[in-house]
């Protein structure tokens, strides 16, 4: 875990206040803070930060505009490469990417590139409406993009800028993918997702919701309808489970289901929306990635009195962002580490009442290059809980590959692509979590950008 950014300068709401609602926690830099932070940038001749950015933003250039207090120019510079800057400024793990490469970070604190990206994007949302023109004239080629998540939105935007006629198909009733159904309001307000999607549509992208490609329409049919290339960005919608006894009793959620109910079905706005989530007083969240932190912090806001993260390694191996772990701690979430659940017990009505756990110790590194947790024999003990959220990752959406047997997949479900992002069907490209398994928003965007360039090259 990277602790470089644990020294947080962005104003935030106090833990006591914020755990009572779903309003945004981090409030953004003030204008004075943003300008001061931008002036710290060394404006390197060969900026290493750019090599750490999956969507290749000209980072020193947009920061230089903030330092000059030309915030409109900063936003315009950002949007040359990134169609979703207000989202990335909030949820992108900059500390492991661009900020990790910052020269200043070698001796002190790196430039807080993410905070500055959020500042410029928010300033533009509130003060101006910059128009990004197409880079080329209208192109008769029709392209279908499947999935309106980070990969699909980025691919669609980049293709539209090149002049292509792009249709973006989304299976749900709202676009955004994981941005809409996965990341809670307090970390990423839905109004911001909506506004960034509107920007992508303003480039000429035709968004069609409630279309499940593979069922409503097949890939083959899309080609018959005149689409000359298809990009698949359908995400990782299939949750992983632990495979332990009692995992299917009432009161055990996958993080996918739990967060979809909270976010997309508006459980966080009950009783305005009559879609509540049943949650007990003692909640255990299994896992320690960003999704686990989101589920734990949502549970607290939905009325749980005690929320515990149960993780089989130590804090050093936690995949979640340092900021999110700190915020969870500030909000009173407990951490039980080096612990793995082995069985779940139900009461006489079939609802969760307890979870048996085994203590672990760390052995040699495994395939993820983190030290493998090894059980300590005879260390079993029970935790009293009445709700469990399993947040141990997810695998690619199997609906599209199953609907088109020509698409070859990895054993674990990821769609196989070549170095250009093309799948095993000519003209079909794929990226994001559908190819990688659960990864970051920005890596999915990077795949979308790369695929857009590859589609344009392939069509030529």
Wavefront OBJ file of the C-alpha trace (Angstrom):
o trace
v 0.000 0.000 0.000
v 1.317 3.440 -0.918
v 1.231 5.924 1.961
v 2.682 8.867 0.029
v -0.669 10.610 -0.041
v -1.819 9.975 3.493
v -0.918 13.615 4.218
v -4.174 15.009 2.813
v -4.476 18.720 2.064
v -7.936 18.657 0.507
v -10.701 19.941 2.822
v -13.051 17.169 3.962
v -16.235 16.884 5.997
v -15.685 15.654 9.551
v -16.236 11.922 10.203
v -18.985 12.622 12.761
v -20.950 14.643 10.205
v -20.337 12.584 7.057
v -21.293 9.132 8.397
v -24.886 10.362 8.735
v -25.438 10.878 4.994
v -24.185 10.019 1.501
v -22.970 13.515 0.532
v -19.433 13.841 -0.816
v -16.655 13.517 1.780
v -13.756 15.295 0.026
v -14.655 18.898 -0.820
v -12.012 19.825 -3.413
v -9.119 22.289 -3.275
v -9.786 25.985 -2.908
v -8.555 28.206 -5.735
v -5.632 29.420 -3.595
v -4.672 25.838 -2.670
v -4.816 24.700 -6.301
v -2.646 27.564 -7.553
v -0.094 27.036 -4.755
v 0.048 23.288 -5.463
v 0.393 23.885 -9.224
v 3.294 26.280 -8.631
v 5.228 23.437 -6.935
v 5.426 21.606 -10.293
v 8.987 21.535 -11.690
v 7.707 21.492 -15.321
v 10.195 18.736 -16.209
v 11.506 18.734 -19.797
v 10.858 14.957 -19.994
v 7.961 14.574 -17.561
v 7.926 11.051 -16.050
v 4.388 11.635 -14.701
v 2.945 11.425 -18.240
v 4.374 7.917 -18.690
v 2.431 6.894 -15.570
v -0.921 8.050 -17.025
v -2.901 5.368 -18.926
v -4.732 8.050 -20.961
v -1.561 10.113 -21.655
v -2.717 13.482 -20.272
v -0.160 16.280 -20.814
v 0.111 16.729 -17.049
v 2.686 19.565 -16.843
v 0.720 21.555 -19.457
v -2.600 21.497 -17.575
v -0.838 22.191 -14.258
v 0.980 25.183 -15.816
v -2.401 26.674 -16.786
v -3.642 26.325 -13.186
v -0.470 28.044 -11.942
v -1.276 30.939 -14.333
v -4.873 30.910 -13.017
v -6.217 30.117 -16.488
v -8.537 27.378 -15.280
v -10.544 27.183 -18.528
v -7.330 26.442 -20.446
v -6.385 23.803 -17.851
v -9.750 22.040 -18.294
v -9.458 22.229 -22.092
v -5.963 20.736 -21.974
v -7.228 17.872 -19.765
v -10.120 17.103 -22.099
v -7.830 16.774 -25.100
v -6.948 13.327 -23.738
v -9.455 12.556 -20.995
v -13.221 12.745 -21.499
v -13.962 12.012 -17.804
v -11.628 14.298 -15.784
v -14.010 15.066 -12.882
v -14.418 11.311 -12.368
v -10.694 10.538 -12.632
v -9.844 13.364 -10.237
v -11.951 11.556 -7.627
v -11.431 7.828 -8.124
v -8.202 7.300 -10.099
v -5.346 5.833 -7.967
v -2.907 8.591 -8.923
v -0.577 7.625 -6.054
v 0.233 4.380 -7.919
v 0.445 5.977 -11.365
v 1.300 9.573 -12.351
v 2.094 10.765 -8.799
v 4.300 7.725 -8.206
v 6.483 8.903 -11.114
v 6.684 12.546 -9.957
v 10.301 13.680 -9.383
v 9.278 15.635 -6.262
v 8.023 12.395 -4.727
v 11.586 11.065 -4.535
v 12.441 13.466 -1.699
v 9.142 14.934 -0.486
v 5.442 14.956 -1.434
v 4.668 14.493 -5.140
v 2.462 17.041 -6.891
v -1.117 16.097 -6.106
v -2.045 15.641 -9.748
v -5.410 14.045 -8.941
v -6.495 16.935 -6.707
v -5.531 19.403 -9.470
v -7.354 17.390 -12.135
v -10.490 17.419 -9.970
v -10.086 21.166 -9.354
v -9.831 22.032 -13.082
v -12.731 19.732 -14.060
v -14.961 21.050 -11.247
v -14.110 24.650 -12.113
v -15.156 24.031 -15.702
v -18.408 22.322 -14.653
v -19.313 25.333 -12.524
v -18.036 28.159 -14.705
v -17.859 27.317 -18.368
v -18.903 24.876 -21.037
v -15.881 24.273 -23.220
v -16.683 22.630 -26.527
v -14.337 19.999 -27.907
v -14.556 19.837 -31.675
v -14.162 16.702 -33.728
v -10.643 16.100 -34.963
v -11.925 14.979 -38.363
v -14.938 15.494 -40.602
v -17.908 13.094 -40.402
v -16.970 9.519 -41.299
v -19.592 7.173 -42.775
v -18.252 4.202 -40.786
v -20.626 3.070 -38.016
v -19.064 1.664 -34.850
v -20.835 -0.089 -31.964
v -19.492 0.304 -28.430
v -20.907 -2.122 -25.859
v -21.052 -1.012 -22.218
v -21.256 2.626 -21.078
v -18.679 2.239 -18.309
v -15.228 3.893 -18.222
v -13.809 1.800 -21.115
v -16.848 2.216 -23.364
v -17.332 5.928 -22.673
v -13.653 6.623 -23.434
v -13.613 4.515 -26.601
v -16.871 6.101 -27.835
v -15.633 9.641 -27.129
v -12.289 9.088 -28.880
v -13.966 7.539 -31.942
v -16.561 10.327 -32.116
v -13.776 12.928 -32.030
v -12.272 11.158 -35.022
v -15.595 11.671 -36.829
v -17.018 8.132 -36.663
v -20.752 7.493 -36.184
v -20.731 5.806 -32.762
v -23.613 4.022 -31.031
v -23.049 3.227 -27.356
v -25.155 0.303 -26.060
v -25.797 0.000 -22.309
v -27.657 -2.946 -20.753
v -28.876 -1.008 -17.692
v -31.295 1.929 -17.634
v -28.497 4.348 -16.687
v -25.068 4.813 -18.306
v -21.828 4.879 -16.311
v -21.232 1.213 -15.539
v -19.315 0.836 -12.285
v -19.325 4.650 -11.940
v -23.127 4.523 -11.524
v -23.763 1.197 -9.802
v -20.526 0.528 -7.909
v -18.891 3.654 -6.499
v -20.956 5.296 -3.738
v -22.307 8.839 -3.869
v -19.982 10.018 -1.060
v -16.953 9.195 -3.216
v -18.375 9.979 -6.668
v -21.630 11.985 -6.876
v -23.940 10.670 -9.590
v -24.547 14.234 -10.864
v -20.877 14.303 -11.904
v -21.165 10.972 -13.732
v -24.286 12.294 -15.502
v -22.491 15.476 -16.559
v -19.439 13.619 -17.920
v -21.755 11.251 -19.867
v -23.554 14.306 -21.318
v -20.165 15.604 -22.507
v -19.494 12.291 -24.312
v -22.963 12.478 -25.925
v -22.250 16.091 -26.983
v -19.420 14.745 -29.166
v -22.073 12.999 -31.275
v -22.278 9.614 -29.518
v -25.734 7.987 -29.743
v -26.462 6.344 -26.356
v -28.951 3.441 -26.332
v -29.892 2.119 -22.857
v -31.710 -1.136 -21.941
v -29.919 -3.029 -24.735
v -28.208 -6.238 -23.588
v -25.803 -7.148 -26.376
v -25.744 -10.936 -26.645
v -29.474 -11.129 -25.837
v -31.358 -8.083 -27.229
v -29.031 -8.040 -30.236
v -26.050 -10.272 -31.092
v -22.599 -9.204 -32.274
v -23.358 -10.874 -35.617
v -26.537 -8.811 -35.978
v -24.610 -5.592 -35.268
v -22.341 -6.323 -38.243
v -25.394 -7.152 -40.399
v -26.888 -3.790 -39.397
v -23.861 -2.043 -40.914
v -21.533 -1.562 -37.946
v -17.999 -2.007 -39.168
v -16.340 -2.576 -35.807
v -17.493 -3.433 -32.287
v -15.811 -2.567 -28.993
v -16.777 -4.678 -25.960
v -16.418 -2.964 -22.600
v -18.980 -4.897 -20.563
v -17.007 -4.931 -17.308
v -16.649 -7.494 -14.535
v -20.137 -8.186 -13.264
v -19.714 -11.708 -11.893
v -18.873 -11.733 -8.164
v -16.351 -14.117 -6.593
v -17.353 -16.071 -3.503
v -15.277 -17.833 -0.857
v -16.796 -21.293 -1.362
v -17.312 -21.920 2.368
v -20.243 -23.647 4.129
v -23.202 -21.353 4.858
v -22.280 -18.752 2.239
v -25.771 -18.873 0.704
v -27.746 -18.159 3.912
v -29.896 -15.019 4.142
v -28.003 -11.844 4.992
v -24.904 -12.680 2.894
v -24.450 -10.275 -0.044
v -21.896 -10.142 -2.805
v -20.405 -6.636 -2.910
v -21.777 -6.361 -6.476
v -25.364 -6.926 -5.373
v -25.001 -4.805 -2.253
v -23.529 -1.771 -4.052
v -25.944 -2.045 -7.005
v -28.852 -1.986 -4.543
v -27.372 0.975 -2.681
v -26.340 3.037 -5.722
v -28.327 2.167 -8.831
v -31.527 1.224 -6.969
v -31.138 4.289 -4.723
v -31.285 2.486 -1.353
v -29.214 5.403 -0.042
v -32.190 7.688 -0.719
v -34.804 5.603 1.160
v -37.641 6.457 1.832
v -37.657 8.817 -1.176
v -37.015 5.640 -3.224
v -38.808 2.567 -1.879
v -35.853 0.208 -2.459
v -34.230 -0.271 0.958
v -31.445 -2.761 1.723
v -31.939 -4.978 4.757
v -28.892 -4.545 6.941
v -28.159 -5.669 10.494
v -26.421 -3.912 13.347
v -23.159 -5.917 13.071
v -21.744 -6.065 9.553
v -18.621 -7.915 8.394
v -17.083 -7.045 5.014
v -14.709 -9.694 3.652
v -11.809 -8.213 1.634
v -9.765 -5.007 1.697
v -9.893 -3.431 -1.750
v -11.667 -0.176 -2.641
v -14.914 -2.129 -3.140
v -14.660 -3.510 0.411
v -14.069 0.010 1.803
v -17.077 1.287 -0.187
v -19.303 -1.529 1.138
v -18.140 -0.972 4.729
v -18.668 2.798 4.612
v -22.105 2.363 2.970
v -23.101 -0.101 5.720
v -22.253 2.475 8.366
v -24.355 5.129 6.620
v -27.278 2.715 6.259
v -27.493 2.305 10.032
v -25.101 -0.467 11.096
v -23.690 0.177 14.572
v -20.523 -1.892 14.107
v -18.751 -2.551 10.786
v -15.652 -4.756 10.547
v -13.311 -5.349 7.616
v -12.061 -8.966 7.752
v -8.898 -9.504 5.685
v -6.544 -12.458 5.458
v -3.331 -10.466 5.045
v -1.900 -7.370 6.827
v -2.489 -3.689 6.129
v 0.669 -3.574 3.963
v -0.999 -5.894 1.425
v -4.381 -4.149 1.307
v -5.214 -3.247 -2.320
v -7.426 -0.263 -1.360
v -6.123 3.288 -1.712
v -4.387 4.674 1.386
v -6.884 7.569 1.473
v -9.867 5.232 1.512
v -8.425 3.056 4.292
v -7.743 6.172 6.386
v -11.239 7.537 5.805
v -12.774 4.198 6.790
v -10.712 4.195 10.003
v -11.715 7.800 10.798
v -15.352 6.784 10.420
v -14.960 4.079 13.068
v -14.728 0.969 10.876
v -12.801 -1.828 12.613
v -10.125 -3.929 10.939
v -9.587 -7.611 11.793
v -6.465 -8.652 9.902
v -4.683 -11.973 9.249
v -8.104 -13.623 9.488
v -10.027 -15.778 6.987
v -13.682 -16.870 7.298
v -14.207 -20.657 7.191
v -17.948 -21.087 7.852
v -21.130 -18.998 8.216
v -23.869 -19.970 10.684
v -27.581 -19.125 10.471
v -30.232 -18.714 13.173
v -33.519 -20.686 13.288
v -34.996 -18.365 10.601
v -32.114 -18.883 8.170
v -30.457 -15.475 8.734
v -26.747 -14.994 9.456
v -25.878 -15.021 13.154
v -22.140 -15.818 13.290
v -19.023 -16.470 11.239
v -16.202 -18.843 12.101
v -12.729 -17.538 11.279
v -9.202 -18.898 11.236
v -6.129 -16.857 12.101
v -3.461 -16.624 9.403
v 0.244 -15.886 9.095
v 2.088 -14.698 5.979
v 4.198 -17.160 4.024
v 6.069 -16.821 0.725
v 4.853 -14.424 -2.031
v 2.198 -15.785 -4.434
v 1.319 -14.938 -8.059
v 0.113 -11.450 -6.983
v 3.629 -10.913 -5.446
v 1.976 -10.433 -2.065
v 2.899 -12.865 0.730
v 0.506 -15.805 0.775
v -1.680 -16.173 3.881
v -1.137 -19.540 5.616
v -3.676 -20.871 8.192
v -2.581 -21.310 11.817
v -3.955 -24.745 12.850
v -6.305 -24.746 15.840
v -6.832 -20.950 15.814
v -10.569 -21.037 14.995
v -12.868 -18.518 16.681
v -16.305 -17.015 16.038
v -17.447 -13.457 15.232
v -21.086 -12.506 15.944
v -22.510 -10.802 12.815
v -25.924 -10.369 11.211
v -24.892 -9.153 7.738
v -21.914 -10.223 5.611
v -20.715 -8.535 2.404
v -18.253 -10.587 0.327
v -15.877 -8.206 -1.495
v -13.100 -10.484 -2.743
v -13.137 -9.409 -6.377
v -15.178 -10.181 -9.458
v -14.669 -11.764 -12.847
v -15.618 -10.613 -16.361
v -19.261 -10.497 -17.444
v -19.864 -13.941 -19.033
v -23.020 -12.981 -20.992
v -21.355 -11.750 -24.185
v -18.713 -14.506 -24.546
v -21.399 -17.146 -23.867
v -23.674 -15.574 -26.488
v -20.930 -15.634 -29.157
v -18.832 -18.834 -29.074
v -16.376 -17.311 -31.574
v -15.038 -15.163 -28.725
v -12.222 -17.058 -26.998
v -11.740 -16.473 -23.260
v -9.136 -17.195 -20.595
v -9.870 -20.006 -18.107
v -10.935 -17.362 -15.573
v -13.321 -15.704 -18.058
v -11.386 -12.756 -19.509
v -11.879 -12.155 -23.243
v -8.635 -12.903 -25.104
v -7.314 -9.998 -27.210
v -4.160 -9.356 -29.224
v -1.699 -6.480 -28.721
v -4.147 -4.109 -30.472
v -7.088 -5.125 -28.283
v -8.740 -7.182 -31.069
v -10.589 -10.304 -29.904
v -10.706 -13.630 -31.799
v -13.473 -12.295 -34.068
v -12.192 -9.897 -36.800
v -13.423 -6.343 -36.151
v -14.368 -7.056 -32.521
v -12.205 -5.290 -29.935
v -12.421 -5.513 -26.146
v -10.956 -3.833 -23.075
v -11.364 -2.901 -19.439
v -12.519 -5.393 -16.805
v -13.972 -7.713 -19.478
v -10.357 -8.416 -20.489
v -8.409 -7.704 -17.278
v -10.766 -8.918 -14.568
v -11.520 -6.344 -11.866
v -9.068 -3.446 -12.312
v -9.153 0.353 -12.016
v -11.359 2.918 -13.747
v -8.315 4.552 -15.348
v -6.860 1.269 -16.700
v -10.257 0.591 -18.342
v -10.159 4.099 -19.830
v -6.643 3.430 -21.102
v -7.924 0.283 -22.845
v -10.813 2.246 -24.377
v -8.427 4.890 -25.719
v -6.031 2.288 -27.132
v -8.935 0.387 -28.762
v -10.288 3.568 -30.400
v -6.891 4.147 -32.059
v -6.667 0.473 -33.079
v -10.201 0.511 -34.569
v -9.408 3.655 -36.573
v -6.169 2.042 -37.864
v -7.954 -1.242 -38.666
v -10.723 0.502 -40.610
v -8.158 2.369 -42.700
l 1 2 3 4 5 6 7 8 9 10 11 12 13 14 15 16 17 18 19 20 21 22 23 24 25 26 27 28 29 30 31 32 33 34 35 36 37 38 39 40 41 42 43 44 45 46 47 48 49 50 51 52 53 54 55 56 57 58 59 60 61 62 63 64 65 66 67 68 69 70 71 72 73 74 75 76 77 78 79 80 81 82 83 84 85 86 87 88 89 90 91 92 93 94 95 96 97 98 99 100 101 102 103 104 105 106 107 108 109 110 111 112 113 114 115 116 117 118 119 120 121 122 123 124 125 126 127 128 129 130 131 132 133 134 135 136 137 138 139 140 141 142 143 144 145 146 147 148 149 150 151 152 153 154 155 156 157 158 159 160 161 162 163 164 165 166 167 168 169 170 171 172 173 174 175 176 177 178 179 180 181 182 183 184 185 186 187 188 189 190 191 192 193 194 195 196 197 198 199 200 201 202 203 204 205 206 207 208 209 210 211 212 213 214 215 216 217 218 219 220 221 222 223 224 225 226 227 228 229 230 231 232 233 234 235 236 237 238 239 240 241 242 243 244 245 246 247 248 249 250 251 252 253 254 255 256 257 258 259 260 261 262 263 264 265 266 267 268 269 270 271 272 273 274 275 276 277 278 279 280 281 282 283 284 285 286 287 288 289 290 291 292 293 294 295 296 297 298 299 300 301 302 303 304 305 306 307 308 309 310 311 312 313 314 315 316 317 318 319 320 321 322 323 324 325 326 327 328 329 330 331 332 333 334 335 336 337 338 339 340 341 342 343 344 345 346 347 348 349 350 351 352 353 354 355 356 357 358 359 360 361 362 363 364 365 366 367 368 369 370 371 372 373 374 375 376 377 378 379 380 381 382 383 384 385 386 387 388 389 390 391 392 393 394 395 396 397 398 399 400 401 402 403 404 405 406 407 408 409 410 411 412 413 414 415 416 417 418 419 420 421 422 423 424 425 426 427 428 429 430 431 432 433 434 435 436 437 438 439 440 441 442 443 444 445 446 447 448 449 450 451 452 453 454 455 456 457 458 459 460
